[in-house]
Amino acid sequence: MVPLPVTLSVTNGRTKMSRSNQDHEPPTRSDENRSSIKDRLLTYDEVSEEFSVPKGTLFWWVARRAIPHVRLGPRSVRFRRPDLEQWLQARVVRPLDGTATEEP
């Protein structure tokens, strides 16, 4: 077995040692982002912006367990996009049959 060459790099005063393998290319950052963007956990700010809901309302819903969320710790809450989309879809109010009016 042939040892891989060692590369040393210094960043912000810290030395990092890594072994390089010319035959193996790790996935690029953009590939990782594309595959995980839908599965990524969202913050209060991101949900507030994307779904046009005030952060205060999100805090209220989380405290009352009215919205699906992931509690990472006592003060750390995140949201999964598929859970929010399903939760919103379940709250769509459909008109009663025959009562919808057409606008001129």
QUISULNOR-V571648 format. One record per run of one state. SS is the DSSP state (alpha for helix, beta for strand, coil for the rest). FROM is the first residue (numbers start at 1). TO is the last residue. Records with the same first field share a line. If there is no record, write none. Layout:
SS=FROM-TO, FROM-TO
This chain:
coil=1-5, 12-13, 20-28, 37-40, 43-43, 52-54, 64-69, 74-75, 90-104
beta=6-11, 14-19, 41-42, 70-73, 76-80
alpha=29-36, 44-51, 55-63, 81-89
